[in-house]
Amino acid sequence: METSGRSDSEGALSMMATPRGAWLVLTVAGEIDAATAPALRQRLIDLPAEGHTDVLLDLTGVTFLDSTALGVLVGTYKRLAALHGTLAIVPGTTMTKRLLKLTALERVFPLYASVDDAVAQAPS
């Protein structure tokens, strides 16, 4: 499953969904901003309808995210929690880790160092 969106000639967003253990891993690469966030939001909205309520968002390939991206993450967290699911994140870059810490979202989302770590500690 691959989907992509384009923000402009310099910033693109790509997404690839892969089942790994109890998780559906959505690997995202590129920039998540006001132009590309709607594509990510829609993909994350579609996952529960496809039977996936435990989602691991792998952001290791993300080069930029803004407040629109954070809104998508929080909205997804709430939707999945209402379905007794989980949104967990592999932040990857120092920038993403710092942003989650500054916004206190590191206390909201389960964070993992890698996809392999998350798979080893998957929800039951």
MOPAC internal coordinates of N, CA, C and O (Angstrom, degrees):
PM7 1SCF
backbone

  N    0.0000 0     0.00 0     0.00 0    0    0    0
  C    1.4460 1     0.00 0     0.00 0    1    0    0
  C    1.5179 1   108.95 1     0.00 0    2    1    0
  O    1.2310 1   120.14 1   -66.87 1    3    2    1
  N    1.2931 1   117.34 1   113.13 1    3    2    1
  C    1.4476 1   120.15 1   176.82 1    5    3    2
  C    1.5062 1   108.82 1  -128.65 1    6    5    3
  O    1.2310 1   121.77 1   -40.08 1    7    6    5
  N    1.3292 1   114.23 1   139.92 1    7    6    5
  C    1.4477 1   120.07 1   173.16 1    9    7    6
  C    1.5129 1   107.19 1  -140.36 1   10    9    7
  O    1.2310 1   120.97 1   -23.07 1   11   10    9
  N    1.3022 1   115.74 1   156.93 1   11   10    9
  C    1.4572 1   118.08 1   176.78 1   13   11   10
  C    1.5132 1   109.20 1  -150.07 1   14   13   11
  O    1.2310 1   121.78 1   -22.07 1   15   14   13
  N    1.3084 1   114.20 1   157.93 1   15   14   13
  C    1.4506 1   122.06 1   175.38 1   17   15   14
  C    1.5149 1   107.57 1  -135.57 1   18   17   15
  O    1.2310 1   119.79 1   -16.26 1   19   18   17
  N    1.2949 1   118.00 1   163.74 1   19   18   17
  C    1.4514 1   120.58 1  -178.86 1   21   19   18
  C    1.5122 1   108.88 1  -128.47 1   22   21   19
  O    1.2310 1   120.66 1   -47.75 1   23   22   21
  N    1.3309 1   116.34 1   132.25 1   23   22   21
  C    1.4571 1   119.56 1   177.51 1   25   23   22
  C    1.5168 1   110.53 1   -91.65 1   26   25   23
  O    1.2310 1   120.15 1   138.33 1   27   26   25
  N    1.3226 1   117.31 1   -41.67 1   27   26   25
  C    1.4570 1   123.27 1   176.82 1   29   27   26
  C    1.5146 1   107.74 1  -169.32 1   30   29   27
  O    1.2310 1   120.08 1     9.12 1   31   30   29
  N    1.3140 1   117.45 1  -170.88 1   31   30   29
  C    1.4573 1   118.62 1  -176.47 1   33   31   30
  C    1.5230 1   112.83 1   -67.58 1   34   33   31
  O    1.2310 1   119.41 1   160.60 1   35   34   33
  N    1.3185 1   118.73 1   -19.40 1   35   34   33
  C    1.4552 1   120.50 1  -178.55 1   37   35   34
  C    1.5217 1   113.46 1  -100.08 1   38   37   35
  O    1.2310 1   119.46 1   152.98 1   39   38   37
  N    1.3088 1   118.64 1   -27.02 1   39   38   37
  C    1.4553 1   120.17 1  -174.96 1   41   39   38
  C    1.5047 1   111.95 1  -122.85 1   42   41   39
  O    1.2310 1   120.58 1   -59.00 1   43   42   41
  N    1.3059 1   116.50 1   121.00 1   43   42   41
  C    1.4580 1   121.28 1   178.55 1   45   43   42
  C    1.5188 1   108.39 1  -124.04 1   46   45   43
  O    1.2310 1   120.86 1   -20.06 1   47   46   45
  N    1.3015 1   115.96 1   159.94 1   47   46   45
  C    1.4541 1   122.12 1   178.24 1   49   47   46
  C    1.5248 1   107.33 1  -124.70 1   50   49   47
  O    1.2310 1   120.84 1   -50.80 1   51   50   49
  N    1.3223 1   116.01 1   129.20 1   51   50   49
  C    1.4545 1   119.36 1   174.02 1   53   51   50
  C    1.5155 1   108.79 1  -122.70 1   54   53   51
  O    1.2310 1   121.02 1   -30.66 1   55   54   53
  N    1.3312 1   115.65 1   149.34 1   55   54   53
  C    1.4603 1   121.92 1  -178.52 1   57   55   54
  C    1.5200 1   108.63 1  -138.24 1   58   57   55
  O    1.2310 1   121.46 1   -41.05 1   59   58   57
  N    1.3238 1   114.81 1   138.95 1   59   58   57
  C    1.4580 1   119.91 1   176.03 1   61   59   58
  C    1.5290 1   108.05 1  -138.68 1   62   61   59
  O    1.2310 1   120.43 1   -52.91 1   63   62   61
  N    1.3096 1   116.78 1   127.09 1   63   62   61
  C    1.4646 1   122.70 1  -179.19 1   65   63   62
  C    1.5176 1   109.87 1  -102.38 1   66   65   63
  O    1.2310 1   121.27 1   -48.15 1   67   66   65
  N    1.3455 1   115.17 1   131.85 1   67   66   65
  C    1.4539 1   121.31 1  -178.49 1   69   67   66
  C    1.5170 1   109.67 1  -141.24 1   70   69   67
  O    1.2310 1   118.92 1   -54.40 1   71   70   69
  N    1.3249 1   119.66 1   125.60 1   71   70   69
  C    1.4687 1   120.52 1   174.45 1   73   71   70
  C    1.5293 1   109.87 1   -69.39 1   74   73   71
  O    1.2310 1   120.78 1   -46.91 1   75   74   73
  N    1.3333 1   116.11 1   133.09 1   75   74   73
  C    1.4690 1   122.01 1   175.64 1   77   75   74
  C    1.5150 1   107.89 1  -140.61 1   78   77   75
  O    1.2310 1   120.07 1   -76.04 1   79   78   77
  N    1.2972 1   117.47 1   103.96 1   79   78   77
  C    1.4558 1   120.87 1  -178.15 1   81   79   78
  C    1.5183 1   109.94 1    61.14 1   82   81   79
  O    1.2310 1   120.41 1    48.82 1   83   82   81
  N    1.3163 1   116.82 1  -131.18 1   83   82   81
  C    1.4646 1   121.74 1   179.89 1   85   83   82
  C    1.5297 1   112.60 1   -77.93 1   86   85   83
  O    1.2310 1   120.35 1   169.41 1   87   86   85
  N    1.3278 1   116.93 1   -10.59 1   87   86   85
  C    1.4675 1   121.42 1  -175.89 1   89   87   86
  C    1.5214 1   112.37 1   -95.45 1   90   89   87
  O    1.2310 1   121.96 1   -27.13 1   91   90   89
  N    1.3272 1   113.86 1   152.87 1   91   90   89
  C    1.4555 1   120.44 1   160.07 1   93   91   90
  C    1.5328 1   102.61 1  -104.45 1   94   93   91
  O    1.2310 1   120.33 1   -65.41 1   95   94   93
  N    1.3079 1   116.97 1   114.59 1   95   94   93
  C    1.4619 1   121.46 1  -178.61 1   97   95   94
  C    1.5169 1   108.21 1   -90.83 1   98   97   95
  O    1.2310 1   120.90 1   -59.09 1   99   98   97
  N    1.3322 1   115.88 1   120.91 1   99   98   97
  C    1.4561 1   121.21 1   174.45 1  101   99   98
  C    1.5225 1   106.73 1  -106.40 1  102  101   99
  O    1.2310 1   121.36 1   -73.12 1  103  102  101
  N    1.3278 1   115.01 1   106.88 1  103  102  101
  C    1.4547 1   121.26 1  -179.51 1  105  103  102
  C    1.5217 1   107.93 1   -90.01 1  106  105  103
  O    1.2310 1   121.20 1   -55.54 1  107  106  105
  N    1.3212 1   115.30 1   124.46 1  107  106  105
  C    1.4596 1   121.32 1  -176.05 1  109  107  106
  C    1.5241 1   108.34 1  -118.56 1  110  109  107
  O    1.2310 1   120.87 1   -41.91 1  111  110  109
  N    1.3210 1   115.94 1   138.09 1  111  110  109
  C    1.4596 1   120.46 1   177.33 1  113  111  110
  C    1.5205 1   109.24 1  -138.31 1  114  113  111
  O    1.2310 1   121.30 1   -34.61 1  115  114  113
  N    1.3370 1   115.11 1   145.39 1  115  114  113
  C    1.4524 1   121.17 1   179.42 1  117  115  114
  C    1.5035 1   111.57 1   110.94 1  118  117  115
  O    1.2310 1   120.84 1    29.39 1  119  118  117
  N    1.3005 1   116.00 1  -150.61 1  119  118  117
  C    1.4584 1   122.92 1  -177.80 1  121  119  118
  C    1.5229 1   110.73 1  -106.17 1  122  121  119
  O    1.2310 1   121.12 1   -44.98 1  123  122  121
  N    1.3404 1   115.46 1   135.02 1  123  122  121
  C    1.4641 1   120.11 1   174.45 1  125  123  122
  C    1.5227 1   106.25 1  -112.40 1  126  125  123
  O    1.2310 1   121.16 1   -72.79 1  127  126  125
  N    1.3170 1   115.39 1   107.21 1  127  126  125
  C    1.4560 1   121.74 1  -178.11 1  129  127  126
  C    1.5265 1   108.86 1  -140.88 1  130  129  127
  O    1.2310 1   120.68 1    10.48 1  131  130  129
  N    1.3167 1   116.30 1  -169.52 1  131  130  129
  C    1.4684 1   120.22 1  -176.82 1  133  131  130
  C    1.5275 1   112.41 1   -59.20 1  134  133  131
  O    1.2310 1   120.06 1   151.33 1  135  134  133
  N    1.3141 1   117.49 1   -28.67 1  135  134  133
  C    1.4662 1   120.38 1  -178.81 1  137  135  134
  C    1.5272 1   112.72 1   -81.18 1  138  137  135
  O    1.2310 1   119.75 1   146.62 1  139  138  137
  N    1.3261 1   118.08 1   -33.38 1  139  138  137
  C    1.4657 1   120.66 1  -175.14 1  141  139  138
  C    1.5228 1   113.82 1  -103.17 1  142  141  139
  O    1.2310 1   120.05 1   161.09 1  143  142  141
  N    1.3264 1   117.51 1   -18.91 1  143  142  141
  C    1.4631 1   120.95 1  -177.66 1  145  143  142
  C    1.5331 1   113.42 1   -58.20 1  146  145  143
  O    1.2310 1   118.81 1   143.06 1  147  146  145
  N    1.3361 1   119.87 1   -36.94 1  147  146  145
  C    1.4693 1   117.89 1   178.56 1  149  147  146
  C    1.5398 1   113.52 1   -58.46 1  150  149  147
  O    1.2310 1   119.68 1   143.47 1  151  150  149
  N    1.3134 1   118.22 1   -36.53 1  151  150  149
  C    1.4670 1   120.57 1   178.36 1  153  151  150
  C    1.5271 1   110.11 1   -66.62 1  154  153  151
  O    1.2310 1   120.32 1   138.41 1  155  154  153
  N    1.3302 1   116.99 1   -41.59 1  155  154  153
  C    1.4639 1   120.69 1   177.48 1  157  155  154
  C    1.5219 1   110.29 1   -65.29 1  158  157  155
  O    1.2310 1   120.52 1   135.48 1  159  158  157
  N    1.3263 1   116.61 1   -44.52 1  159  158  157
  C    1.4692 1   120.72 1   179.11 1  161  159  158
  C    1.5226 1   110.22 1   -56.92 1  162  161  159
  O    1.2310 1   120.21 1   132.47 1  163  162  161
  N    1.3160 1   117.21 1   -47.53 1  163  162  161
  C    1.4651 1   120.42 1  -178.19 1  165  163  162
  C    1.5183 1   111.46 1   -63.14 1  166  165  163
  O    1.2310 1   120.66 1   138.43 1  167  166  165
  N    1.3337 1   116.35 1   -41.57 1  167  166  165
  C    1.4745 1   119.36 1   179.47 1  169  167  166
  C    1.5154 1   110.33 1   -62.14 1  170  169  167
  O    1.2310 1   120.46 1   138.49 1  171  170  169
  N    1.3357 1   116.73 1   -41.51 1  171  170  169
  C    1.4626 1   121.22 1   179.88 1  173  171  170
  C    1.5309 1   111.57 1   -70.09 1  174  173  171
  O    1.2310 1   119.76 1   148.35 1  175  174  173
  N    1.3070 1   118.07 1   -31.65 1  175  174  173
  C    1.4698 1   121.95 1   175.72 1  177  175  174
  C    1.5242 1   110.12 1   -68.20 1  178  177  175
  O    1.2310 1   120.32 1   143.71 1  179  178  177
  N    1.3301 1   117.00 1   -36.29 1  179  178  177
  C    1.4664 1   121.61 1  -177.35 1  181  179  178
  C    1.5285 1   113.30 1   -71.61 1  182  181  179
  O    1.2310 1   119.77 1   153.34 1  183  182  181
  N    1.3151 1   118.05 1   -26.66 1  183  182  181
  C    1.4682 1   120.51 1  -173.24 1  185  183  182
  C    1.5309 1   114.50 1   -58.65 1  186  185  183
  O    1.2310 1   118.40 1   134.22 1  187  186  185
  N    1.3422 1   120.65 1   -45.78 1  187  186  185
  C    1.4721 1   118.43 1   179.04 1  189  187  186
  C    1.5280 1   112.83 1   -61.31 1  190  189  187
  O    1.2310 1   120.05 1   145.26 1  191  190  189
  N    1.3293 1   117.51 1   -34.74 1  191  190  189
  C    1.4675 1   120.34 1   178.01 1  193  191  190
  C    1.5255 1   111.01 1   -65.75 1  194  193  191
  O    1.2310 1   120.70 1   156.82 1  195  194  193
  N    1.3314 1   116.26 1   -23.18 1  195  194  193
  C    1.4604 1   121.70 1   177.72 1  197  195  194
  C    1.5301 1   111.33 1   -90.81 1  198  197  195
  O    1.2310 1   120.75 1  -175.44 1  199  198  197
  N    1.3434 1   116.17 1     4.56 1  199  198  197
  C    1.4624 1   120.61 1   177.19 1  201  199  198
  C    1.5146 1   115.21 1    93.58 1  202  201  199
  O    1.2310 1   119.95 1  -166.94 1  203  202  201
  N    1.3260 1   117.70 1    13.06 1  203  202  201
  C    1.4669 1   121.08 1  -177.73 1  205  203  202
  C    1.5245 1   110.82 1  -111.65 1  206  205  203
  O    1.2310 1   120.45 1   -68.57 1  207  206  205
  N    1.3287 1   116.75 1   111.43 1  207  206  205
  C    1.4606 1   120.23 1   177.51 1  209  207  206
  C    1.5216 1   112.78 1  -116.23 1  210  209  207
  O    1.2310 1   119.88 1   173.52 1  211  210  209
  N    1.3215 1   117.83 1    -6.48 1  211  210  209
  C    1.4605 1   122.11 1   173.03 1  213  211  210
  C    1.5209 1   106.82 1  -112.41 1  214  213  211
  O    1.2310 1   121.75 1   -77.65 1  215  214  213
  N    1.3284 1   114.26 1   102.35 1  215  214  213
  C    1.4605 1   121.09 1  -171.57 1  217  215  214
  C    1.5247 1   109.33 1  -115.53 1  218  217  215
  O    1.2310 1   121.64 1   -49.49 1  219  218  217
  N    1.3168 1   114.46 1   130.51 1  219  218  217
  C    1.4580 1   121.67 1   174.62 1  221  219  218
  C    1.5150 1   107.10 1  -109.15 1  222  221  219
  O    1.2310 1   120.86 1   -63.07 1  223  222  221
  N    1.3139 1   115.97 1   116.93 1  223  222  221
  C    1.4554 1   121.89 1  -178.39 1  225  223  222
  C    1.5252 1   108.24 1   -95.85 1  226  225  223
  O    1.2310 1   120.85 1   -68.40 1  227  226  225
  N    1.3153 1   115.98 1   111.60 1  227  226  225
  C    1.4592 1   121.91 1  -179.50 1  229  227  226
  C    1.5292 1   108.19 1   -93.13 1  230  229  227
  O    1.2310 1   120.99 1   -73.97 1  231  230  229
  N    1.3339 1   115.72 1   106.03 1  231  230  229
  C    1.4588 1   121.50 1  -176.67 1  233  231  230
  C    1.5239 1   112.66 1  -101.75 1  234  233  231
  O    1.2310 1   119.87 1  -163.08 1  235  234  233
  N    1.3279 1   117.85 1    16.92 1  235  234  233
  C    1.4643 1   119.62 1  -176.19 1  237  235  234
  C    1.5317 1   112.67 1   -61.96 1  238  237  235
  O    1.2310 1   119.83 1   155.92 1  239  238  237
  N    1.3165 1   117.92 1   -24.08 1  239  238  237
  C    1.4571 1   120.77 1   179.42 1  241  239  238
  C    1.5176 1   114.19 1   -96.77 1  242  241  239
  O    1.2310 1   120.29 1  -172.53 1  243  242  241
  N    1.3203 1   117.05 1     7.47 1  243  242  241
  C    1.4658 1   120.42 1  -179.06 1  245  243  242
  C    1.5293 1   109.57 1   -83.48 1  246  245  243
  O    1.2310 1   120.77 1   -52.26 1  247  246  245
  N    1.3237 1   116.13 1   127.74 1  247  246  245
  C    1.4600 1   121.49 1  -178.12 1  249  247  246
  C    1.5215 1   113.29 1   -99.47 1  250  249  247
  O    1.2310 1   120.18 1   165.88 1  251  250  249
  N    1.3354 1   117.27 1   -14.12 1  251  250  249
  C    1.4663 1   120.98 1  -179.52 1  253  251  250
  C    1.5103 1   108.33 1  -160.14 1  254  253  251
  O    1.2310 1   120.48 1   -40.34 1  255  254  253
  N    1.3359 1   116.68 1   139.66 1  255  254  253
  C    1.4594 1   120.93 1   167.57 1  257  255  254
  C    1.5113 1   109.62 1  -144.04 1  258  257  255
  O    1.2310 1   121.55 1   -33.40 1  259  258  257
  N    1.3259 1   114.64 1   146.60 1  259  258  257
  C    1.4566 1   119.78 1  -178.76 1  261  259  258
  C    1.5242 1   109.80 1  -121.87 1  262  261  259
  O    1.2310 1   120.74 1     9.58 1  263  262  261
  N    1.3243 1   116.18 1  -170.42 1  263  262  261
  C    1.4681 1   120.31 1  -176.59 1  265  263  262
  C    1.5225 1   112.12 1   -62.99 1  266  265  263
  O    1.2310 1   119.87 1   151.19 1  267  266  265
  N    1.3277 1   117.85 1   -28.81 1  267  266  265
  C    1.4622 1   120.31 1   176.43 1  269  267  266
  C    1.5247 1   109.94 1   -62.17 1  270  269  267
  O    1.2310 1   120.65 1   138.60 1  271  270  269
  N    1.3197 1   116.35 1   -41.40 1  271  270  269
  C    1.4675 1   121.27 1   178.41 1  273  271  270
  C    1.5244 1   110.49 1   -62.38 1  274  273  271
  O    1.2310 1   120.54 1   136.89 1  275  274  273
  N    1.3177 1   116.57 1   -43.11 1  275  274  273
  C    1.4706 1   119.71 1   179.36 1  277  275  274
  C    1.5208 1   110.76 1   -62.01 1  278  277  275
  O    1.2310 1   120.41 1   141.68 1  279  278  277
  N    1.3214 1   116.81 1   -38.32 1  279  278  277
  C    1.4584 1   120.74 1   177.06 1  281  279  278
  C    1.5209 1   112.07 1   -62.06 1  282  281  279
  O    1.2310 1   120.52 1   140.24 1  283  282  281
  N    1.3226 1   116.61 1   -39.76 1  283  282  281
  C    1.4637 1   121.38 1   177.23 1  285  283  282
  C    1.5320 1   109.69 1   -62.65 1  286  285  283
  O    1.2310 1   120.27 1   136.27 1  287  286  285
  N    1.3291 1   117.09 1   -43.73 1  287  286  285
  C    1.4630 1   120.97 1  -179.50 1  289  287  286
  C    1.5197 1   111.47 1   -63.13 1  290  289  287
  O    1.2310 1   120.43 1   134.02 1  291  290  289
  N    1.3250 1   116.78 1   -45.98 1  291  290  289
  C    1.4691 1   120.33 1  -179.03 1  293  291  290
  C    1.5254 1   110.81 1   -65.71 1  294  293  291
  O    1.2310 1   120.21 1   137.25 1  295  294  293
  N    1.3233 1   117.20 1   -42.75 1  295  294  293
  C    1.4665 1   120.40 1   178.35 1  297  295  294
  C    1.5232 1   111.70 1   -61.72 1  298  297  295
  O    1.2310 1   120.64 1   139.01 1  299  298  297
  N    1.3155 1   116.37 1   -40.99 1  299  298  297
  C    1.4666 1   120.80 1   178.43 1  301  299  298
  C    1.5149 1   110.79 1   -66.12 1  302  301  299
  O    1.2310 1   120.47 1   137.37 1  303  302  301
  N    1.3164 1   116.70 1   -42.63 1  303  302  301
  C    1.4666 1   121.30 1   177.90 1  305  303  302
  C    1.5346 1   110.15 1   -55.65 1  306  305  303
  O    1.2310 1   120.68 1   133.64 1  307  306  305
  N    1.3270 1   116.30 1   -46.36 1  307  306  305
  C    1.4700 1   120.99 1  -179.09 1  309  307  306
  C    1.5273 1   111.70 1   -65.16 1  310  309  307
  O    1.2310 1   120.33 1   136.84 1  311  310  309
  N    1.3425 1   116.97 1   -43.16 1  311  310  309
  C    1.4661 1   120.02 1   179.60 1  313  311  310
  C    1.5212 1   111.18 1   -62.91 1  314  313  311
  O    1.2310 1   120.28 1   135.33 1  315  314  313
  N    1.3280 1   117.08 1   -44.67 1  315  314  313
  C    1.4644 1   120.09 1  -178.66 1  317  315  314
  C    1.5259 1   111.38 1   -69.77 1  318  317  315
  O    1.2310 1   120.05 1   142.36 1  319  318  317
  N    1.3220 1   117.50 1   -37.64 1  319  318  317
  C    1.4689 1   120.74 1   178.32 1  321  319  318
  C    1.5290 1   110.22 1   -62.48 1  322  321  319
  O    1.2310 1   120.09 1   142.63 1  323  322  321
  N    1.3301 1   117.44 1   -37.37 1  323  322  321
  C    1.4654 1   120.90 1   178.13 1  325  323  322
  C    1.5259 1   111.30 1   -64.43 1  326  325  323
  O    1.2310 1   120.43 1   156.97 1  327  326  325
  N    1.3209 1   116.78 1   -23.03 1  327  326  325
  C    1.4668 1   122.34 1   178.07 1  329  327  326
  C    1.5334 1   111.71 1   -98.87 1  330  329  327
  O    1.2310 1   120.99 1  -168.04 1  331  330  329
  N    1.3397 1   115.71 1    11.96 1  331  330  329
  C    1.4701 1   123.15 1  -177.75 1  333  331  330
  C    1.5235 1   111.22 1    63.98 1  334  333  331
  O    1.2310 1   120.98 1  -148.47 1  335  334  333
  N    1.3265 1   115.72 1    31.53 1  335  334  333
  C    1.4539 1   121.66 1   177.93 1  337  335  334
  C    1.5138 1   111.25 1  -107.19 1  338  337  335
  O    1.2310 1   121.38 1     7.95 1  339  338  337
  N    1.3241 1   114.97 1  -172.05 1  339  338  337
  C    1.4571 1   121.78 1  -175.77 1  341  339  338
  C    1.5232 1   110.19 1  -138.01 1  342  341  339
  O    1.2310 1   121.00 1   -40.47 1  343  342  341
  N    1.3289 1   115.69 1   139.53 1  343  342  341
  C    1.4562 1   120.95 1   166.11 1  345  343  342
  C    1.5175 1   106.20 1  -113.72 1  346  345  343
  O    1.2310 1   120.75 1   -65.31 1  347  346  345
  N    1.3148 1   116.18 1   114.69 1  347  346  345
  C    1.4626 1   121.92 1   177.03 1  349  347  346
  C    1.5228 1   107.70 1  -115.18 1  350  349  347
  O    1.2310 1   121.19 1   -20.52 1  351  350  349
  N    1.3341 1   115.33 1   159.48 1  351  350  349
  C    1.4637 1   120.07 1  -173.88 1  353  351  350
  C    1.5203 1   111.07 1  -132.59 1  354  353  351
  O    1.2310 1   121.52 1   -41.30 1  355  354  353
  N    1.3285 1   114.69 1   138.70 1  355  354  353
  C    1.4596 1   122.30 1   165.42 1  357  355  354
  C    1.5301 1   103.96 1  -104.69 1  358  357  355
  O    1.2310 1   120.11 1   -79.82 1  359  358  357
  N    1.3494 1   117.39 1   100.18 1  359  358  357
  C    1.4669 1   119.46 1  -173.65 1  361  359  358
  C    1.5315 1   113.85 1   -67.58 1  362  361  359
  O    1.2310 1   120.37 1   145.06 1  363  362  361
  N    1.3109 1   116.89 1   -34.94 1  363  362  361
  C    1.4601 1   119.53 1   177.73 1  365  363  362
  C    1.5108 1   114.26 1    76.23 1  366  365  363
  O    1.2310 1   120.22 1    95.21 1  367  366  365
  N    1.3145 1   117.18 1   -84.79 1  367  366  365
  C    1.4602 1   120.95 1  -172.44 1  369  367  366
  C    1.5203 1   112.88 1   -78.47 1  370  369  367
  O    1.2310 1   121.69 1   -23.50 1  371  370  369
  N    1.3083 1   114.37 1   156.50 1  371  370  369
  C    1.4608 1   121.21 1   175.97 1  373  371  370
  C    1.5258 1   110.31 1   -60.06 1  374  373  371
  O    1.2310 1   120.46 1   141.35 1  375  374  373
  N    1.3354 1   116.73 1   -38.65 1  375  374  373
  C    1.4653 1   120.94 1   179.82 1  377  375  374
  C    1.5264 1   111.10 1   -59.70 1  378  377  375
  O    1.2310 1   120.58 1   133.59 1  379  378  377
  N    1.3219 1   116.50 1   -46.41 1  379  378  377
  C    1.4651 1   119.85 1  -178.89 1  381  379  378
  C    1.5186 1   110.91 1   -67.27 1  382  381  379
  O    1.2310 1   120.00 1   137.27 1  383  382  381
  N    1.3141 1   117.60 1   -42.73 1  383  382  381
  C    1.4631 1   120.89 1   177.51 1  385  383  382
  C    1.5196 1   110.53 1   -59.60 1  386  385  383
  O    1.2310 1   120.49 1   136.19 1  387  386  385
  N    1.3265 1   116.67 1   -43.81 1  387  386  385
  C    1.4696 1   120.83 1  -179.17 1  389  387  386
  C    1.5285 1   111.12 1   -64.23 1  390  389  387
  O    1.2310 1   120.26 1   137.52 1  391  390  389
  N    1.3162 1   117.10 1   -42.48 1  391  390  389
  C    1.4642 1   121.01 1   179.46 1  393  391  390
  C    1.5305 1   110.83 1   -62.48 1  394  393  391
  O    1.2310 1   120.15 1   137.13 1  395  394  393
  N    1.3212 1   117.32 1   -42.87 1  395  394  393
  C    1.4639 1   120.34 1   178.17 1  397  395  394
  C    1.5278 1   111.22 1   -65.23 1  398  397  395
  O    1.2310 1   120.34 1   144.97 1  399  398  397
  N    1.3260 1   116.96 1   -35.03 1  399  398  397
  C    1.4580 1   120.35 1   177.97 1  401  399  398
  C    1.5297 1   111.51 1   -70.92 1  402  401  399
  O    1.2310 1   120.33 1   134.19 1  403  402  401
  N    1.3332 1   116.98 1   -45.81 1  403  402  401
  C    1.4681 1   121.13 1  -179.09 1  405  403  402
  C    1.5238 1   112.62 1   -61.97 1  406  405  403
  O    1.2310 1   120.38 1   148.01 1  407  406  405
  N    1.3133 1   116.87 1   -31.99 1  407  406  405
  C    1.4643 1   121.27 1  -179.04 1  409  407  406
  C    1.5324 1   112.17 1   -93.81 1  410  409  407
  O    1.2310 1   120.29 1  -177.53 1  411  410  409
  N    1.3299 1   117.06 1     2.47 1  411  410  409
  C    1.4696 1   124.37 1  -178.75 1  413  411  410
  C    1.5313 1   112.41 1    64.39 1  414  413  411
  O    1.2310 1   119.99 1  -166.21 1  415  414  413
  N    1.3183 1   117.63 1    13.79 1  415  414  413
  C    1.4621 1   120.15 1   178.22 1  417  415  414
  C    1.5248 1   111.75 1   -75.20 1  418  417  415
  O    1.2310 1   120.24 1   166.76 1  419  418  417
  N    1.3224 1   117.14 1   -13.24 1  419  418  417
  C    1.4611 1   119.65 1   175.02 1  421  419  418
  C    1.5233 1   110.57 1   -64.37 1  422  421  419
  O    1.2310 1   120.53 1   161.00 1  423  422  421
  N    1.3354 1   116.60 1   -19.00 1  423  422  421
  C    1.4663 1   121.00 1   177.13 1  425  423  422
  C    1.5283 1   112.05 1   -87.83 1  426  425  423
  O    1.2310 1   120.44 1   166.16 1  427  426  425
  N    1.3095 1   116.76 1   -13.84 1  427  426  425
  C    1.4610 1   121.82 1  -177.67 1  429  427  426
  C    1.5283 1   111.14 1   -92.85 1  430  429  427
  O    1.2310 1   120.89 1   130.67 1  431  430  429
  N    1.3121 1   115.90 1   -49.33 1  431  430  429
  C    1.4650 1   121.64 1  -175.42 1  433  431  430
  C    1.5183 1   111.30 1   -92.40 1  434  433  431
  O    1.2310 1   120.17 1   -41.08 1  435  434  433
  N    1.3204 1   117.28 1   138.92 1  435  434  433
  C    1.4663 1   118.32 1   166.79 1  437  435  434
  C    1.5330 1   107.50 1   -66.12 1  438  437  435
  O    1.2310 1   120.33 1   -52.41 1  439  438  437
  N    1.3299 1   116.98 1   127.59 1  439  438  437
  C    1.4564 1   122.07 1   179.66 1  441  439  438
  C    1.5192 1   109.64 1  -112.23 1  442  441  439
  O    1.2310 1   121.21 1   -38.65 1  443  442  441
  N    1.3224 1   115.28 1   141.35 1  443  442  441
  C    1.4600 1   121.66 1   179.38 1  445  443  442
  C    1.5173 1   109.51 1  -128.74 1  446  445  443
  O    1.2310 1   120.94 1   -30.11 1  447  446  445
  N    1.3122 1   115.81 1   149.89 1  447  446  445
  C    1.4570 1   121.69 1   179.27 1  449  447  446
  C    1.5328 1   111.87 1   -71.58 1  450  449  447
  O    1.2310 1   120.87 1   151.41 1  451  450  449
  N    1.3291 1   115.94 1   -28.59 1  451  450  449
  C    1.4659 1   120.32 1  -178.29 1  453  451  450
  C    1.5238 1   109.58 1  -156.65 1  454  453  451
  O    1.2310 1   121.29 1   -14.13 1  455  454  453
  N    1.3058 1   115.14 1   165.87 1  455  454  453
  C    1.4673 1   120.50 1   175.42 1  457  455  454
  C    1.5164 1   109.49 1   -62.12 1  458  457  455
  O    1.2310 1   119.94 1   138.16 1  459  458  457
  N    1.3268 1   117.72 1   -41.84 1  459  458  457
  C    1.4627 1   121.01 1   179.66 1  461  459  458
  C    1.5297 1   111.40 1   -59.80 1  462  461  459
  O    1.2310 1   119.96 1   139.41 1  463  462  461
  N    1.3362 1   117.68 1   -40.59 1  463  462  461
  C    1.4661 1   121.03 1   177.08 1  465  463  462
  C    1.5323 1   110.85 1   -61.96 1  466  465  463
  O    1.2310 1   120.75 1   137.45 1  467  466  465
  N    1.3141 1   116.18 1   -42.55 1  467  466  465
  C    1.4622 1   120.09 1  -179.64 1  469  467  466
  C    1.5213 1   111.32 1   -65.87 1  470  469  467
  O    1.2310 1   120.41 1   139.04 1  471  470  469
  N    1.3223 1   116.82 1   -40.96 1  471  470  469
  C    1.4627 1   120.75 1   179.49 1  473  471  470
  C    1.5285 1   109.84 1   -63.27 1  474  473  471
  O    1.2310 1   120.52 1   140.03 1  475  474  473
  N    1.3184 1   116.61 1   -39.97 1  475  474  473
  C    1.4690 1   120.94 1   179.81 1  477  475  474
  C    1.5232 1   112.33 1   -66.19 1  478  477  475
  O    1.2310 1   120.55 1   154.35 1  479  478  477
  N    1.3513 1   116.56 1   -25.65 1  479  478  477
  C    1.4639 1   121.12 1  -178.27 1  481  479  478
  C    1.5225 1   111.60 1  -115.81 1  482  481  479
  O    1.2310 1   120.10 1  -149.99 1  483  482  481
  N    1.3024 1   117.41 1    30.01 1  483  482  481
  C    1.4748 1   122.88 1  -173.38 1  485  483  482
  C    1.5194 1   111.87 1   -59.32 1  486  485  483
  O    1.2310 1   120.96 1   -29.28 1  487  486  485
  N    1.3567 1   115.77 1   150.72 1  487  486  485
  C    1.4562 1   119.79 1   175.86 1  489  487  486
  C    1.5265 1   110.60 1   -64.44 1  490  489  487
  O    1.2310 1   120.97 1   -28.14 1  491  490  489
  N    1.3218 1   115.76 1   151.86 1  491  490  489
  C    1.4618 1   118.39 1  -179.42 1  493  491  490
  C    1.5119 1   111.43 1   -95.18 1  494  493  491
  O    1.2310 1   120.10 1   180.00 1  495  494  493

